[in-house]
Amino acid sequence: MSLPLLPLTILKPERFFDLFYKSVDFEIQKKTSLHLHVLRIEDGEFALGPLYTQLLNHSDTYVLSRTKYAELVSDISRYPEMRKKIQAQFKTPDENAGEGGELLLYAFLEGHLGAPKVLSKMELKTSPELYVNGADGVHLLEVDASNYQLIFGESKMYGDTKSKPGSSIKNAIESAFKSMAETKRNLFQWDTWLVESQIMQEIADQEKISKLAEILLPSARAADAVKKSNAFGVFLGYEIDALDIAFEDYLDEEIESHLRQMAQDAITKQVETIADQISKFGLGGHHFYIYAIPFLKRRTVDGVQGVQEVRMRIAEELSGRTPSVKTMNRLAEKAKQNGK
């Protein structure tokens, strides 16, 4: 058995997937699948702490190219120095923090789909030759020995619109497909850019770079022609509203069953929305690999919290920084206006 062109960068994906119950899978169309992953429920809440830990563990291989990570492993004494540099790549937390969703998508595409990263969003952002705007990372899926899919990532984590419980998943879906339609405008030019870019030197050795070039720019006339198609990997983070649930009136297993069913029902209601969006933007020729995680909108000692707070907490863990005073004041004012 030959070695893969690009090895997976996440070394122990089972640690990540052990955080979730068995996925609920939706086959929406022949080329479109959605996998719902619900975090373990403990004391009426999703167990977020272990998720934050695993995302922090994966941040090294997410941020660093294979070349840079190999250098780090060969000289572990430099880890404190590299850890600071890795944290510096993440933004200071604010209410629009989206890097947690990008990292979750990376974990799903590598760990579940088996599609190793070509470039993470972080590598795209830090390249002086940046060409692609919008893609939340790029992965390569080997369907078989002569058939590959280049997967462009898109992640969205949305909370419910005020006074509209249940609106977050629909909003996330529509926003994701609008972004993917924009990304498609650059797909074919992107192939040439990547092959010619110096950033390829950070991905693999020269032999593998040549093979990647054959995949990204295949010849239709070759006897053993490689087939390459462009696909999309999508992460959707959404809220399920638990504000009206009297948790004190239910046993643990009843709460678990109810929250898991709420999460599944929210997705079931939007299956048609996904199909409609594919048709609306003329994306039916592409494969879609969609992953979704629900987050609770609930009351806490700090007031009502939901997806926004999860996004910011992930950003704090990844960056090692707390939100600015300006951000906290802005959020406090917004919470006051919303009556939280």
C-alpha positions as CSV (number, residue, x, y, z in Angstrom):
1,M,0.0,0.0,0.0
2,S,1.5,3.3,-1.1
3,L,1.8,6.2,1.3
4,P,-0.7,9.1,0.9
5,L,0.4,12.1,-1.2
6,L,-0.4,14.3,1.8
7,P,-0.6,12.7,5.2
8,L,-3.2,13.8,7.7
9,T,-1.9,16.4,10.1
10,I,-4.2,15.5,13.0
11,L,-2.6,12.6,14.8
12,K,-5.3,11.3,17.1
13,P,-8.7,12.3,15.7
14,E,-10.5,9.9,18.0
15,R,-9.9,12.2,20.9
16,F,-11.9,14.9,19.1
17,F,-14.7,12.6,18.0
18,D,-15.0,11.0,21.5
19,L,-16.5,14.3,22.6
20,F,-19.6,13.7,20.6
21,Y,-22.5,11.2,20.5
22,K,-22.8,9.1,17.4
23,S,-23.4,11.4,14.4
24,V,-26.8,11.7,12.8
25,D,-26.2,11.6,9.0
26,F,-28.4,13.2,6.4
27,E,-28.1,12.3,2.7
28,I,-29.6,15.5,1.2
29,Q,-28.7,14.8,-2.5
30,K,-26.5,12.4,-4.3
31,K,-23.5,14.7,-3.8
32,T,-24.5,16.4,-0.6
33,S,-24.3,15.0,2.9
34,L,-24.7,16.5,6.3
35,H,-23.3,15.1,9.6
36,L,-24.8,16.3,12.9
37,H,-22.4,16.0,15.8
38,V,-23.9,16.7,19.3
39,L,-21.5,17.2,22.2
40,R,-21.9,15.1,25.3
41,I,-24.5,16.5,27.6
42,E,-23.7,16.9,31.3
43,D,-25.8,18.6,34.0
44,G,-28.2,19.9,31.3
45,E,-25.4,21.5,29.2
46,F,-23.1,20.6,26.4
47,A,-19.6,19.7,27.7
48,L,-17.7,22.6,26.1
49,G,-14.6,22.4,28.3
50,P,-13.1,19.3,26.6
51,L,-14.0,20.8,23.2
52,Y,-11.9,23.9,23.9
53,T,-9.0,21.7,25.0
54,Q,-9.1,19.6,21.8
55,L,-9.2,22.7,19.6
56,L,-6.2,24.1,21.4
57,N,-4.4,20.8,20.9
58,H,-5.1,20.9,17.2
59,S,-4.1,24.6,16.8
60,D,-0.4,23.7,16.2
61,T,-1.0,21.6,13.2
62,Y,-3.7,23.9,11.9
63,V,-1.5,27.0,12.0
64,L,1.9,25.5,11.0
65,S,2.7,24.1,7.6
66,R,4.0,20.5,7.5
67,T,7.5,21.8,7.0
68,K,7.3,24.1,10.1
69,Y,5.6,21.4,12.2
70,A,8.3,18.9,11.3
71,E,11.0,21.4,12.4
72,L,9.2,21.9,15.7
73,V,9.0,18.1,16.3
74,S,12.7,17.7,15.6
75,D,13.6,20.4,18.1
76,I,10.9,20.3,20.9
77,S,13.0,22.7,23.0
78,R,11.6,25.5,20.8
79,Y,8.0,24.7,21.6
80,P,7.5,27.6,24.1
81,E,8.7,30.0,21.4
82,M,6.6,28.4,18.7
83,R,3.5,28.3,21.0
84,K,3.7,32.1,21.3
85,K,4.0,32.5,17.6
86,I,1.0,30.2,17.0
87,Q,-1.1,32.1,19.5
88,A,-0.1,35.4,17.9
89,Q,-1.7,34.2,14.6
90,F,-5.1,34.2,16.2
91,K,-7.1,37.4,16.6
92,T,-7.9,39.1,19.9
93,P,-11.4,37.8,20.8
94,D,-14.4,39.9,19.8
95,E,-18.1,39.2,18.9
96,N,-17.2,38.4,15.3
97,A,-14.5,35.8,16.1
98,G,-14.7,33.1,13.5
99,E,-11.5,31.2,13.8
100,G,-13.0,28.6,16.1
101,G,-15.4,27.5,13.3
102,E,-12.5,27.3,10.8
103,L,-10.6,25.1,13.2
104,L,-13.7,22.9,13.8
105,L,-14.0,22.5,10.0
106,Y,-10.4,21.5,9.8
107,A,-10.9,18.8,12.4
108,F,-14.0,17.4,10.7
109,L,-12.5,17.3,7.2
110,E,-9.3,15.6,8.4
111,G,-10.7,13.4,11.1
112,H,-14.1,12.4,9.6
113,L,-13.7,12.7,5.8
114,G,-10.0,11.8,5.7
115,A,-9.1,14.8,3.6
116,P,-5.7,16.2,4.6
117,K,-5.2,19.9,4.6
118,V,-3.4,21.5,1.7
119,L,-3.5,24.9,3.3
120,S,-5.3,26.2,6.4
121,K,-7.1,29.6,6.5
122,M,-4.2,30.7,8.7
123,E,-1.7,29.9,6.0
124,L,-3.7,31.6,3.3
125,K,-4.0,34.7,5.4
126,T,-0.3,34.9,6.1
127,S,0.9,34.3,2.6
128,P,2.3,37.4,0.9
129,E,1.0,36.0,-2.4
130,L,-2.5,35.7,-1.1
131,Y,-4.8,35.1,-4.0
132,V,-7.9,33.4,-2.6
133,N,-10.2,35.5,-0.5
134,G,-13.0,33.7,1.3
135,A,-12.0,30.1,1.5
136,D,-11.7,28.8,5.1
137,G,-8.9,26.4,4.2
138,V,-8.3,24.0,1.4
139,H,-8.2,20.1,1.7
140,L,-7.5,17.3,-0.8
141,L,-9.6,14.2,-0.8
142,E,-8.4,11.1,-2.7
143,V,-11.5,9.3,-4.0
144,D,-9.3,6.7,-5.7
145,A,-5.9,6.5,-7.3
146,S,-6.8,8.7,-10.2
147,N,-9.7,10.7,-8.8
148,Y,-9.3,13.7,-6.4
149,Q,-11.5,16.4,-5.0
150,L,-10.1,19.8,-4.0
151,I,-12.2,20.9,-1.1
152,F,-12.7,24.5,-0.3
153,G,-13.8,25.3,3.3
154,E,-16.6,27.5,4.6
155,S,-17.6,27.9,8.2
156,K,-20.4,29.8,9.9
157,M,-21.4,30.0,13.6
158,Y,-24.6,31.9,14.1
159,G,-26.9,32.8,17.0
160,D,-30.6,33.2,16.7
161,T,-31.9,36.5,15.4
162,K,-33.5,38.5,18.2
163,S,-37.1,37.3,18.8
164,K,-36.7,34.5,16.3
165,P,-35.8,31.3,18.1
166,G,-34.6,28.6,15.7
167,S,-33.4,31.1,13.1
168,S,-29.7,30.5,13.5
169,I,-29.3,27.4,11.4
170,K,-31.2,28.8,8.5
171,N,-29.1,32.0,8.7
172,A,-25.9,30.1,8.8
173,I,-26.8,27.9,5.8
174,E,-27.8,30.9,3.7
175,S,-24.7,32.9,4.6
176,A,-22.4,29.9,3.9
177,F,-23.8,29.3,0.5
178,K,-23.6,33.0,-0.4
179,S,-19.9,32.9,0.5
180,M,-19.3,29.6,-1.4
181,A,-20.9,31.2,-4.5
182,E,-18.4,34.0,-4.2
183,T,-15.5,31.6,-3.7
184,K,-16.4,29.7,-6.8
185,R,-15.6,32.8,-8.9
186,N,-11.9,32.2,-8.3
187,L,-11.7,28.4,-8.3
188,F,-10.1,27.7,-11.6
189,Q,-7.6,30.6,-11.4
190,W,-6.8,29.4,-7.9
191,D,-5.4,26.1,-9.2
192,T,-2.8,27.8,-11.3
193,W,-1.9,30.2,-8.5
194,L,-1.2,27.4,-6.0
195,V,0.9,25.4,-8.4
196,E,3.1,28.4,-9.2
197,S,3.2,29.8,-5.6
198,Q,6.2,29.7,-3.4
199,I,3.9,28.6,-0.6
200,M,3.9,25.1,-2.1
201,Q,7.4,24.7,-0.8
202,E,5.9,24.7,2.7
203,I,3.4,21.9,1.8
204,A,5.6,19.0,0.7
205,D,8.9,18.0,-1.0
206,Q,9.5,18.5,-4.7
207,E,8.3,15.0,-5.7
208,K,5.0,15.5,-4.0
209,I,4.7,19.1,-5.4
210,S,5.0,17.7,-8.9
211,K,2.3,15.1,-8.2
212,L,0.1,17.8,-6.7
213,A,0.6,19.9,-9.9
214,E,-0.6,16.9,-11.9
215,I,-3.7,16.7,-9.8
216,L,-4.5,20.4,-9.7
217,L,-3.9,20.9,-13.4
218,P,-4.7,17.5,-15.0
219,S,-4.3,16.8,-18.6
220,A,-7.4,15.5,-20.3
221,R,-5.3,13.9,-23.1
222,A,-3.1,11.7,-20.9
223,A,-3.6,8.0,-21.1
224,D,-3.8,7.7,-17.3
225,A,-5.5,11.1,-16.9
226,V,-6.1,12.2,-13.3
227,K,-9.7,13.5,-12.6
228,K,-10.0,16.5,-10.3
229,S,-13.2,18.2,-9.2
230,N,-13.8,21.1,-6.8
231,A,-15.9,20.4,-3.7
232,F,-17.0,22.3,-0.6
233,G,-16.5,21.4,3.1
234,V,-18.9,23.3,5.4
235,F,-19.2,23.8,9.1
236,L,-22.4,25.1,10.6
237,G,-22.6,26.1,14.3
238,Y,-26.1,27.0,15.5
239,E,-28.2,27.6,18.6
240,I,-30.9,25.6,20.1
241,D,-33.0,27.7,22.5
242,A,-33.2,26.2,26.0
243,L,-34.4,29.3,27.8
244,D,-37.9,27.9,28.5
245,I,-36.8,24.4,29.5
246,A,-37.3,23.8,33.3
247,F,-34.3,21.5,33.7
248,E,-35.2,20.9,37.3
249,D,-38.3,19.0,36.3
250,Y,-36.5,16.4,34.2
251,L,-34.1,13.5,34.8
252,D,-30.7,13.5,33.2
253,E,-31.6,11.0,30.5
254,E,-34.8,13.0,29.7
255,I,-32.8,16.2,29.2
256,E,-30.2,14.4,27.1
257,S,-32.9,12.9,24.8
258,H,-34.8,16.2,24.5
259,L,-31.7,18.3,23.6
260,R,-30.5,15.8,21.1
261,Q,-33.9,15.7,19.5
262,M,-34.1,19.5,19.3
263,A,-30.7,19.5,17.6
264,Q,-31.9,17.0,15.0
265,D,-35.2,18.6,14.4
266,A,-33.5,21.9,13.7
267,I,-31.5,20.3,10.9
268,T,-34.4,18.3,9.5
269,K,-36.4,21.5,9.0
270,Q,-33.6,23.0,6.9
271,V,-32.8,20.1,4.6
272,E,-34.9,21.7,1.9
273,T,-33.1,25.1,2.5
274,I,-29.8,23.5,1.7
275,A,-31.2,21.9,-1.5
276,D,-32.7,25.3,-2.5
277,Q,-29.4,27.1,-1.9
278,I,-27.5,24.7,-4.1
279,S,-30.0,25.3,-6.9
280,K,-30.2,29.1,-6.3
281,F,-26.5,29.6,-6.8
282,G,-26.0,27.0,-9.5
283,L,-23.7,24.8,-7.4
284,G,-25.2,21.5,-8.3
285,G,-22.1,20.3,-10.0
286,H,-20.1,20.2,-6.7
287,H,-19.9,17.8,-3.8
288,F,-20.8,19.2,-0.4
289,Y,-19.6,17.7,2.9
290,I,-21.5,19.5,5.7
291,Y,-20.9,19.3,9.4
292,A,-23.0,20.8,12.1
293,I,-22.7,21.3,15.9
294,P,-25.5,22.8,18.0
295,F,-24.8,25.1,21.0
296,L,-27.2,25.9,23.8
297,K,-28.8,29.3,24.3
298,R,-29.3,29.3,28.0
299,R,-29.4,31.3,31.2
300,T,-26.2,31.4,33.3
301,V,-24.9,33.4,36.3
302,D,-23.5,35.8,33.7
303,G,-26.8,36.2,31.9
304,V,-28.1,34.6,28.7
305,Q,-25.3,33.0,26.7
306,G,-25.1,31.2,23.3
307,V,-23.0,30.9,20.2
308,Q,-21.4,34.3,20.5
309,E,-20.0,33.5,23.9
310,V,-18.7,30.1,22.6
311,R,-17.0,31.8,19.7
312,M,-15.3,34.3,22.0
313,R,-14.3,31.6,24.5
314,I,-12.6,29.6,21.8
315,A,-10.9,32.7,20.6
316,E,-9.6,33.3,24.1
317,E,-8.2,29.8,24.3
318,L,-6.5,29.9,20.9
319,S,-5.1,33.4,21.2
320,G,-4.2,33.3,24.9
321,R,-5.7,36.8,25.1
322,T,-8.9,38.3,26.7
323,P,-11.3,40.6,24.9
324,S,-10.4,44.3,24.9
325,V,-12.2,46.7,27.2
326,K,-13.8,48.3,24.2
327,T,-15.2,44.9,23.1
328,M,-16.5,44.1,26.5
329,N,-18.2,47.5,26.8
330,R,-19.8,47.1,23.4
331,L,-21.1,43.7,24.3
332,A,-22.4,44.9,27.6
333,E,-24.3,47.7,25.9
334,K,-25.7,45.2,23.3
335,A,-26.8,42.9,26.1
336,K,-28.5,45.7,27.9
337,Q,-30.4,46.7,24.7
338,N,-31.5,43.0,24.2
339,G,-32.7,42.8,27.8
340,K,-30.2,40.1,28.8
